[in-house]
Amino acid sequence: MTRPITAGIDGTEESLAALGWAAREAVRRDTALRVVHAWRFQPYEGIDAGDRDTQADWARKAVTEAVRTVTGRYTGLEVDTDLVEGGSVDVLVSAAADADMLVLGSRGHGPVVGFLVGSVGQQVIAESTRPVVLVRAGDQASAEAAGREIVVGQEGDPQDSAETLRFAFETAAARGAAVRAVRAWTLPPVFAYSPASLQLLDEAGGLEPYEKKALAAALQPWRERFPGVPVVEHVEMGSAGQVLLSVAARAQLMVVGRRARRTAVGNRIGSVAHGVLHHADCPVAVVPHV
């Protein structure tokens, strides 16, 4: 059974941008779109805010109006809506578990600050077992124009980044886009400040050739599975977050991984995903992996 693409909406401009992004992706992948809205009854003293049924009806009408904007644009798109009473994080994490991906909105504050990822978005990303895509308010279909790439971060061994690369290649294949696979590397501490050691390392072939081979090995099965997807291999010295952000202007989507292991302080987004989420201009997909 094909999983739907799920959009979480709350009536804000950023969530409507996320809905539009999710609808376009559902059309490309020929899959269903599920729209989820979490709500809670909110009584207000001194204000006639209606009873529980009235507020539920207001929420239902808001969802219906939002969905109308995409069904009118994409005829034939299968759309299912769910109005769920409960906390936003719990509702969205549950919805993501049954989805191909969960798409959420996030306010943008320009090229310096980038995304404003609220506590709900951070918790959902950290808890979700499925990919979560963050879309900025004002995101337009024109940003997905030809020539812009799916940029994906690769690290570790091939199995470490398999799910992240899978998501990137599937997205690129659906869009007819190229993949730019980025692997960042840094000098081990023993080589950091010794010119003699750096010279010996260079004479031996250097770390960069090793990193290029590691990236090529990770990409090989996905090149074979998606032979029609052009691939650019990008290996650069620097922190992973900085290198990814240096090519963000090329991206129509940035894809990064997140380790799904629970730590003593709970689930974490990870420093690379956190940095990209807060500074990239394009939509960002965070893919959990073991």
C-alpha positions as a Markdown table, in Angstrom:
| # | Residue | x | y | z |
|---|---|---|---|---|
| 1 | Met | 0.0 | 0.0 | 0.0 |
| 2 | Thr | 1.4 | 3.4 | -1.0 |
| 3 | Arg | 1.8 | 5.8 | 1.9 |
| 4 | Pro | 0.2 | 9.3 | 1.4 |
| 5 | Ile | 2.1 | 12.5 | 1.6 |
| 6 | Thr | 0.8 | 14.3 | 4.8 |
| 7 | Ala | 0.6 | 18.0 | 5.4 |
| 8 | Gly | 0.0 | 19.4 | 8.8 |
| 9 | Ile | -1.9 | 22.7 | 8.7 |
| 10 | Asp | -3.0 | 25.3 | 11.2 |
| 11 | Gly | -4.4 | 28.1 | 9.0 |
| 12 | Thr | -1.1 | 30.1 | 9.0 |
| 13 | Glu | 0.6 | 31.4 | 5.8 |
| 14 | Glu | 3.5 | 29.0 | 6.4 |
| 15 | Ser | 1.2 | 26.0 | 6.8 |
| 16 | Leu | -0.6 | 26.9 | 3.6 |
| 17 | Ala | 2.8 | 27.1 | 1.8 |
| 18 | Ala | 3.5 | 23.6 | 3.2 |
| 19 | Leu | 0.1 | 22.4 | 1.9 |
| 20 | Gly | 0.9 | 23.7 | -1.6 |
| 21 | Trp | 4.3 | 22.0 | -1.6 |
| 22 | Ala | 2.8 | 18.7 | -0.4 |
| 23 | Ala | 0.1 | 18.8 | -3.1 |
| 24 | Arg | 2.7 | 19.4 | -5.8 |
| 25 | Glu | 4.8 | 16.5 | -4.5 |
| 26 | Ala | 1.8 | 14.2 | -4.3 |
| 27 | Val | 0.9 | 15.0 | -8.0 |
| 28 | Arg | 4.5 | 14.3 | -9.1 |
| 29 | Arg | 4.6 | 10.9 | -7.2 |
| 30 | Asp | 1.0 | 10.0 | -8.2 |
| 31 | Thr | 0.0 | 9.4 | -4.6 |
| 32 | Ala | -2.7 | 10.6 | -2.2 |
| 33 | Leu | -2.5 | 13.8 | -0.1 |
| 34 | Arg | -3.6 | 13.7 | 3.6 |
| 35 | Val | -4.3 | 17.0 | 5.4 |
| 36 | Val | -4.1 | 16.9 | 9.2 |
| 37 | His | -5.2 | 19.7 | 11.6 |
| 38 | Ala | -4.7 | 19.3 | 15.3 |
| 39 | Trp | -7.0 | 21.4 | 17.5 |
| 40 | Arg | -8.0 | 21.7 | 21.1 |
| 41 | Phe | -11.1 | 23.3 | 22.6 |
| 42 | Gln | -10.2 | 26.7 | 24.0 |
| 43 | Pro | -12.7 | 28.4 | 26.3 |
| 44 | Tyr | -12.1 | 32.1 | 26.9 |
| 45 | Glu | -13.4 | 34.1 | 29.8 |
| 46 | Gly | -15.5 | 37.1 | 28.8 |
| 47 | Ile | -15.5 | 36.2 | 25.1 |
| 48 | Asp | -18.1 | 34.2 | 23.3 |
| 49 | Ala | -15.8 | 31.7 | 21.7 |
| 50 | Gly | -18.5 | 29.0 | 21.2 |
| 51 | Asp | -18.7 | 25.6 | 22.7 |
| 52 | Arg | -16.7 | 22.5 | 21.7 |
| 53 | Asp | -18.9 | 21.7 | 18.7 |
| 54 | Thr | -18.8 | 25.3 | 17.4 |
| 55 | Gln | -15.0 | 25.5 | 17.6 |
| 56 | Ala | -14.7 | 22.1 | 15.9 |
| 57 | Asp | -16.9 | 23.4 | 13.1 |
| 58 | Trp | -14.7 | 26.5 | 12.7 |
| 59 | Ala | -11.6 | 24.3 | 12.5 |
| 60 | Arg | -13.3 | 22.0 | 10.0 |
| 61 | Lys | -14.3 | 24.9 | 7.8 |
| 62 | Ala | -10.8 | 26.3 | 7.9 |
| 63 | Val | -9.4 | 22.9 | 6.7 |
| 64 | Thr | -12.0 | 22.7 | 4.0 |
| 65 | Glu | -11.1 | 26.2 | 2.7 |
| 66 | Ala | -7.4 | 25.4 | 2.7 |
| 67 | Val | -7.9 | 22.1 | 0.8 |
| 68 | Arg | -10.1 | 23.9 | -1.7 |
| 69 | Thr | -7.0 | 25.9 | -2.8 |
| 70 | Val | -5.2 | 22.7 | -3.9 |
| 71 | Thr | -8.1 | 20.6 | -5.2 |
| 72 | Gly | -9.0 | 23.5 | -7.5 |
| 73 | Arg | -5.5 | 23.7 | -8.8 |
| 74 | Tyr | -4.8 | 20.0 | -9.1 |
| 75 | Thr | -7.8 | 18.2 | -10.5 |
| 76 | Gly | -7.8 | 14.5 | -9.8 |
| 77 | Leu | -5.6 | 14.8 | -6.7 |
| 78 | Glu | -6.9 | 12.5 | -4.0 |
| 79 | Val | -7.2 | 14.4 | -0.8 |
| 80 | Asp | -8.2 | 13.0 | 2.7 |
| 81 | Thr | -8.7 | 15.3 | 5.6 |
| 82 | Asp | -8.4 | 14.6 | 9.3 |
| 83 | Leu | -9.4 | 17.0 | 12.1 |
| 84 | Val | -7.9 | 15.5 | 15.3 |
| 85 | Glu | -8.4 | 16.8 | 18.8 |
| 86 | Gly | -5.2 | 16.7 | 20.7 |
| 87 | Gly | -1.7 | 18.2 | 21.2 |
| 88 | Ser | 0.0 | 19.2 | 18.0 |
| 89 | Val | 3.2 | 17.2 | 18.5 |
| 90 | Asp | 1.4 | 13.9 | 19.4 |
| 91 | Val | -1.1 | 14.3 | 16.5 |
| 92 | Leu | 1.6 | 15.2 | 13.9 |
| 93 | Val | 4.0 | 12.5 | 15.0 |
| 94 | Ser | 1.2 | 9.9 | 14.8 |
| 95 | Ala | 0.2 | 11.2 | 11.4 |
| 96 | Ala | 3.8 | 11.0 | 10.2 |
| 97 | Ala | 4.1 | 7.3 | 11.1 |
| 98 | Asp | 1.6 | 6.4 | 8.4 |
| 99 | Ala | 2.9 | 8.8 | 5.8 |
| 100 | Asp | 5.6 | 8.8 | 3.1 |
| 101 | Met | 6.6 | 12.1 | 4.5 |
| 102 | Leu | 5.2 | 14.8 | 6.7 |
| 103 | Val | 5.2 | 18.4 | 5.4 |
| 104 | Leu | 5.1 | 21.3 | 7.9 |
| 105 | Gly | 5.4 | 25.1 | 7.5 |
| 106 | Ser | 8.0 | 27.3 | 9.2 |
| 107 | Arg | 8.3 | 31.1 | 9.3 |
| 108 | Gly | 11.2 | 32.6 | 7.5 |
| 109 | His | 13.1 | 35.7 | 8.6 |
| 110 | Gly | 15.4 | 36.3 | 5.7 |
| 111 | Pro | 18.8 | 34.9 | 4.6 |
| 112 | Val | 20.6 | 35.5 | 7.9 |
| 113 | Val | 18.1 | 33.8 | 10.2 |
| 114 | Gly | 16.4 | 31.5 | 7.7 |
| 115 | Phe | 13.8 | 29.3 | 9.3 |
| 116 | Leu | 12.2 | 30.0 | 12.6 |
| 117 | Val | 11.6 | 26.4 | 13.8 |
| 118 | Gly | 9.3 | 26.5 | 16.7 |
| 119 | Ser | 9.1 | 24.0 | 19.6 |
| 120 | Val | 6.4 | 22.0 | 17.9 |
| 121 | Gly | 8.4 | 21.7 | 14.6 |
| 122 | Gln | 11.6 | 20.7 | 16.5 |
| 123 | Gln | 9.8 | 18.1 | 18.6 |
| 124 | Val | 8.0 | 16.6 | 15.6 |
| 125 | Ile | 11.3 | 16.3 | 13.7 |
| 126 | Ala | 13.0 | 14.8 | 16.7 |
| 127 | Glu | 10.3 | 12.2 | 17.3 |
| 128 | Ser | 9.1 | 11.3 | 13.8 |
| 129 | Thr | 10.1 | 7.9 | 12.4 |
| 130 | Arg | 9.4 | 9.3 | 8.9 |
| 131 | Pro | 10.9 | 12.1 | 6.8 |
| 132 | Val | 9.7 | 15.6 | 7.8 |
| 133 | Val | 9.9 | 18.5 | 5.3 |
| 134 | Leu | 9.9 | 22.1 | 6.5 |
| 135 | Val | 8.6 | 24.7 | 4.0 |
| 136 | Arg | 9.0 | 28.4 | 4.5 |
| 137 | Ala | 6.1 | 30.9 | 4.3 |
| 138 | Gly | 6.0 | 32.3 | 0.8 |
| 139 | Asp | 7.5 | 29.2 | -0.9 |
| 140 | Gln | 6.4 | 29.1 | -4.5 |
| 141 | Ala | 6.4 | 26.5 | -7.2 |
| 142 | Ser | 8.8 | 28.7 | -9.2 |
| 143 | Ala | 11.5 | 27.8 | -6.7 |
| 144 | Glu | 11.4 | 24.3 | -8.1 |
| 145 | Ala | 12.4 | 25.5 | -11.6 |
| 146 | Ala | 14.7 | 23.6 | -13.8 |
| 147 | Gly | 18.4 | 23.9 | -13.0 |
| 148 | Arg | 18.0 | 23.8 | -9.3 |
| 149 | Glu | 19.2 | 20.6 | -7.6 |
| 150 | Ile | 18.2 | 18.3 | -4.8 |
| 151 | Val | 21.1 | 18.8 | -2.5 |
| 152 | Val | 21.7 | 15.9 | 0.0 |
| 153 | Gly | 24.3 | 15.5 | 2.7 |
| 154 | Gln | 26.1 | 12.1 | 2.9 |
| 155 | Glu | 28.2 | 11.0 | 5.8 |
| 156 | Gly | 29.6 | 7.8 | 7.2 |
| 157 | Asp | 29.4 | 4.4 | 5.5 |
| 158 | Pro | 26.9 | 3.7 | 2.7 |
| 159 | Gln | 24.4 | 2.1 | 5.2 |
| 160 | Asp | 24.5 | 5.2 | 7.4 |
| 161 | Ser | 23.1 | 7.5 | 4.7 |
| 162 | Ala | 21.0 | 4.9 | 2.7 |
| 163 | Glu | 17.7 | 6.3 | 3.7 |
| 164 | Thr | 18.8 | 9.9 | 3.2 |
| 165 | Leu | 20.1 | 9.1 | -0.3 |
| 166 | Arg | 16.9 | 7.1 | -1.1 |
| 167 | Phe | 14.7 | 10.1 | -0.3 |
| 168 | Ala | 16.9 | 12.5 | -2.4 |
| 169 | Phe | 17.0 | 10.2 | -5.4 |
| 170 | Glu | 13.3 | 9.5 | -5.3 |
| 171 | Thr | 12.5 | 13.2 | -5.1 |
| 172 | Ala | 14.9 | 14.0 | -7.9 |
| 173 | Ala | 13.4 | 11.3 | -10.1 |
| 174 | Ala | 9.9 | 12.6 | -9.5 |
| 175 | Arg | 11.0 | 16.1 | -10.4 |
| 176 | Gly | 13.4 | 15.4 | -13.3 |
| 177 | Ala | 16.1 | 17.2 | -11.2 |
| 178 | Ala | 19.8 | 16.5 | -10.6 |
| 179 | Val | 21.2 | 15.3 | -7.2 |
| 180 | Arg | 24.2 | 17.2 | -5.7 |
| 181 | Ala | 25.6 | 14.8 | -3.1 |
| 182 | Val | 27.7 | 16.6 | -0.5 |
| 183 | Arg | 30.3 | 15.0 | 1.7 |
| 184 | Ala | 32.2 | 17.3 | 4.1 |
| 185 | Trp | 35.5 | 16.3 | 5.8 |
| 186 | Thr | 37.8 | 17.8 | 8.4 |
| 187 | Leu | 41.4 | 17.0 | 9.3 |
| 188 | Pro | 42.0 | 14.7 | 12.3 |
| 189 | Pro | 43.5 | 16.5 | 15.2 |
| 190 | Val | 46.9 | 14.9 | 14.7 |
| 191 | Phe | 47.2 | 16.6 | 11.3 |
| 192 | Ala | 45.6 | 19.9 | 12.2 |
| 193 | Tyr | 48.7 | 22.0 | 13.0 |
| 194 | Ser | 51.7 | 20.1 | 11.6 |
| 195 | Pro | 52.9 | 21.2 | 8.1 |
| 196 | Ala | 55.2 | 18.1 | 8.0 |
| 197 | Ser | 52.3 | 15.8 | 8.7 |
| 198 | Leu | 50.2 | 17.5 | 6.1 |
| 199 | Gln | 52.9 | 17.0 | 3.5 |
| 200 | Leu | 53.2 | 13.3 | 4.3 |
| 201 | Leu | 49.5 | 12.9 | 4.1 |
| 202 | Asp | 49.4 | 14.7 | 0.7 |
| 203 | Glu | 52.2 | 12.4 | -0.6 |
| 204 | Ala | 50.2 | 9.4 | 0.5 |
| 205 | Gly | 47.2 | 10.5 | -1.5 |
| 206 | Gly | 45.6 | 12.7 | 1.1 |
| 207 | Leu | 42.3 | 12.5 | 2.9 |
| 208 | Glu | 40.3 | 14.1 | 0.1 |
| 209 | Pro | 40.8 | 11.1 | -2.3 |
| 210 | Tyr | 39.6 | 8.8 | 0.5 |
| 211 | Glu | 36.5 | 11.0 | 1.1 |
| 212 | Lys | 35.8 | 11.0 | -2.7 |
| 213 | Lys | 35.9 | 7.2 | -2.8 |
| 214 | Ala | 33.7 | 7.0 | 0.2 |
| 215 | Leu | 31.1 | 9.2 | -1.4 |
| 216 | Ala | 31.3 | 7.3 | -4.7 |
| 217 | Ala | 30.7 | 4.0 | -2.9 |
| 218 | Ala | 27.7 | 5.4 | -1.0 |
| 219 | Leu | 26.2 | 6.7 | -4.3 |
| 220 | Gln | 26.8 | 3.6 | -6.4 |
| 221 | Pro | 23.6 | 1.6 | -5.6 |
| 222 | Trp | 21.4 | 4.7 | -6.0 |
| 223 | Arg | 23.0 | 5.6 | -9.4 |
| 224 | Glu | 22.2 | 2.1 | -10.5 |
| 225 | Arg | 18.7 | 2.2 | -9.2 |
| 226 | Phe | 18.0 | 5.7 | -10.7 |
| 227 | Pro | 20.1 | 5.8 | -13.9 |
| 228 | Gly | 18.2 | 8.8 | -15.3 |
| 229 | Val | 19.1 | 11.1 | -12.4 |
| 230 | Pro | 22.1 | 13.2 | -13.0 |
| 231 | Val | 24.5 | 13.3 | -10.0 |
| 232 | Val | 27.1 | 15.8 | -9.0 |
| 233 | Glu | 29.6 | 14.6 | -6.4 |
| 234 | His | 30.7 | 17.4 | -4.1 |
| 235 | Val | 33.5 | 16.8 | -1.6 |
| 236 | Glu | 34.8 | 19.8 | 0.4 |
| 237 | Met | 36.8 | 20.4 | 3.5 |
| 238 | Gly | 34.8 | 22.0 | 6.3 |
| 239 | Ser | 31.9 | 21.4 | 8.7 |
| 240 | Ala | 29.0 | 19.5 | 7.2 |
| 241 | Gly | 26.6 | 22.3 | 8.0 |
| 242 | Gln | 28.8 | 25.0 | 6.5 |
| 243 | Val | 29.5 | 23.1 | 3.3 |
| 244 | Leu | 25.8 | 22.3 | 2.8 |
| 245 | Leu | 24.8 | 25.9 | 3.3 |
| 246 | Ser | 27.5 | 27.0 | 0.8 |
| 247 | Val | 25.6 | 25.3 | -2.0 |
| 248 | Ala | 22.1 | 26.1 | -0.7 |
| 249 | Ala | 21.5 | 28.6 | -3.4 |
| 250 | Arg | 21.6 | 25.8 | -5.9 |
| 251 | Ala | 18.9 | 23.8 | -4.1 |
| 252 | Gln | 15.2 | 23.4 | -4.7 |
| 253 | Leu | 15.3 | 21.0 | -1.7 |
| 254 | Met | 17.9 | 20.3 | 0.9 |
| 255 | Val | 18.0 | 16.7 | 2.4 |
| 256 | Val | 19.8 | 15.9 | 5.6 |
| 257 | Gly | 19.8 | 12.9 | 7.9 |
| 258 | Arg | 19.1 | 12.6 | 11.6 |
| 259 | Arg | 20.1 | 9.7 | 13.8 |
| 260 | Ala | 17.0 | 8.2 | 15.3 |
| 261 | Arg | 18.7 | 6.9 | 18.4 |
| 262 | Arg | 17.3 | 8.1 | 21.7 |
| 263 | Thr | 19.9 | 9.6 | 24.0 |
| 264 | Ala | 19.8 | 10.2 | 27.7 |
| 265 | Val | 18.3 | 13.6 | 27.1 |
| 266 | Gly | 15.7 | 12.3 | 24.6 |
| 267 | Asn | 15.6 | 12.5 | 20.8 |
| 268 | Arg | 17.7 | 15.2 | 19.1 |
| 269 | Ile | 17.6 | 16.9 | 15.7 |
| 270 | Gly | 21.4 | 16.9 | 15.4 |
| 271 | Ser | 23.7 | 19.8 | 14.8 |
| 272 | Val | 23.8 | 19.5 | 11.0 |
| 273 | Ala | 20.1 | 19.4 | 10.6 |
| 274 | His | 19.6 | 22.1 | 13.2 |
| 275 | Gly | 22.0 | 24.5 | 11.4 |
| 276 | Val | 20.5 | 23.8 | 7.9 |
| 277 | Leu | 17.0 | 24.3 | 9.2 |
| 278 | His | 17.8 | 27.7 | 10.6 |
| 279 | His | 19.8 | 29.1 | 7.7 |
| 280 | Ala | 18.7 | 27.5 | 4.4 |
| 281 | Asp | 16.3 | 29.5 | 2.2 |
| 282 | Cys | 14.9 | 26.4 | 0.4 |
| 283 | Pro | 12.6 | 23.7 | 1.9 |
| 284 | Val | 14.5 | 21.2 | 4.1 |
| 285 | Ala | 13.8 | 17.5 | 4.5 |
| 286 | Val | 15.1 | 15.7 | 7.6 |
| 287 | Val | 15.3 | 12.0 | 7.2 |
| 288 | Pro | 15.7 | 9.7 | 10.3 |
| 289 | His | 18.1 | 6.8 | 10.1 |
| 290 | Val | 19.6 | 4.2 | 12.4 |
